[in-house]
Amino acid sequence: SFESSSVRVYRFLDMGWGDAETGWRHVAVANACPLLFMDRAGVNCTPADLFGAVARHLSDRKEARRLGERCDRLRRLAALDAVQALSPSGVVILGKDTQRALGPEMEKHFTTRSIVRWEHPARAVPDLWAAGLLKEVMRGGLK
């Protein structure tokens, strides 16, 4: 078993810098999507799944919304910690849910051009995904 997102990220590093080891000298990853949200069957649940899961489990949409907002706040704080620690020239925000949760906060710290918003479909073909992301990163002047 493997985490499919890592395959796409490593392909991106290979394409952009010739190999992943060299790429890691230029790229840092701060993952705002905790990968330890697992359901009882062992399936990865992302923060985007949180509202529905909590609402079903507790039968309380208000509490589900409150927990989702708290989760998003923690994600923003973690992203801001990474930005402050690393002082990057830009950011790549992967996935619609992460863009929703982090985008407005990142816009306070970076120019529009230095924020790359990129799709993150679960079944994306690694080479196509990586090549597209590299093109956007280059267009944003981040490489």
Sequence and secondary structure as in RCSB ss.txt:
>XXXX:A:sequence
SFESSSVRVYRFLDMGWGDAETGWRHVAVANACPLLFMDRAGVNCTPADLFGAVARHLSDRKEARRLGERCDRLR
RLAALDAVQALSPSGVVILGKDTQRALGPEMEKHFTTRSIVRWEHPARAVPDLWAAGLLKEVMRGGLK
>XXXX:A:secstr
   HHHHHHHHHHHHHHSSHHHHTTT      S TT B TT  B  HHHHHHHHHHHHS HHHHHHHHHHHHHHH
HHHHHHHHHHH  S EEEESHHHHHHHHHHHHTTS GGGEEEE   TT  HHHHHHHHHHHHHHTT  
